[in-house]
């Protein structure tokens, strides 16, 4: 039905975990063991991995969202340049990347919508 199915694995000794453990074992359901796993499922980006590291080699290839929008390395490039504290303007990002303000604003908007970037008074930074 074209839906993401995920489950949190439980103890093998707990009868209440039988259903989810069987689902994870016998279907294409994704095991969720951290908040980063959920981020990766719904946005395709795992902050612990780059866009071409582990995500491209794991079983998550069957879910195109798991490659953190592999079609746009610019998203990752922009995210990497954003500071954790303070902020950076679009002009500064344009100088560092060589990309147009319009392209950068589109990427920053996408990062903001997915929760990876925030904007305060025109300055962009990584979301906390």
N, C-alpha and C positions, 0 to 999 in steps of 0.2 A: 504494500500500500504506500510505498515511497515515504516511509517515516523512519526517523532515527529511533532505535530501540536500545536502551541502555539499562544496566542494573548494577547495584552495589553488591559485590560478592559478600556472602556471610560465612560464618563458621561452618565447617563440615560436620560439626557435632550438634548443630542446632536444627531441629525439625522445621523451624520457620524459614530457614535458608534454602531448603530443598528446591523450591520453585525457581528462585532467581539463579541459583547455581546451575540448575539444569538448563535454564534458558541461555545462560552464558556459554555453557558447554556445547549445546546442540544447535545453536542458531548463530546468526551474524550479529547478535547483540554485542554491544560494546561494554566492557567492564569499566566502571567508574570508581577510581580509588582516591581521587583528589579533585579539588575545584579546577585545577588545570586540565584534567580530563574532560570536564564539562565544557570548559572554554574551547578546547580543541574540537569537540563534537559540534558545537553550535556556531563557532566562528571560523574553525579551521586553523586556528593559531594556538600553539602551545608556547607560552613565554619561556619555557625551559629549553626550547629547541629552536634552531634557525629554520627557515622555510625549506631547506633542502636536506637537513639532517634527519634524524630518526623518523619523522613523520612520513617521509617518502619511502622508507624501507619497511615500515611496519604494516601490519594487516589493515591499517586504516586506509590503504590506497583505494579500497572498494568504495569508500565514501569520499567523493572529490573535495568535500569541505575540509577534510583532514590535512590537506596540503597547504593550508593557510593561503588560499588564493594564489597558488603557484603561478598563475598567469600574470600576477602583478608583483614582481620583485620590488617595485617602487614603494608599495605599502610597507614592506619590511624595512627597506632602506630609510624611509621617512621615520618610521617608529624608532629605529636604532639611533637616529640623530636627536630625537627629542630628549630634553633633560628630564630627570625625575623631579627636580625642584626648580622653582623659578619658571622660566618659559622661554620660548623662542618664536620670533615673528616669522611670517611667511616669507618676507624678503630675505631674511638670513638663511632660511631653508633653501630658497631659490638659488642663492649664491653658492651654497655648499653642494647642492645636487646638480645644478645646471638645468633644472626643470622649470617650466613656467609656473607662475603663481596659480593659474587656473588648474593645472594638473595637481599641484600640491594641495590646493584647497579641496579638490575632489577626494584625494587620498586621506587628508586629515579629517574630512567629514565622515568618510567610511570608518576610519579608526575611532572616531568619536562615537559613532552609532554602535560599534561593536564593543565599546567600553575600554579601548586601549589608549585613548588620548582624551585630554580635556582642554578646554579653552577658557582662559580667564583674562578678560580685558584685552583680547586680541593676541595673547601669548599662548602658545601650545606647549604642553608637556605630557609625559606619560601619566596615565591614570594610576591612582594609588590602589 
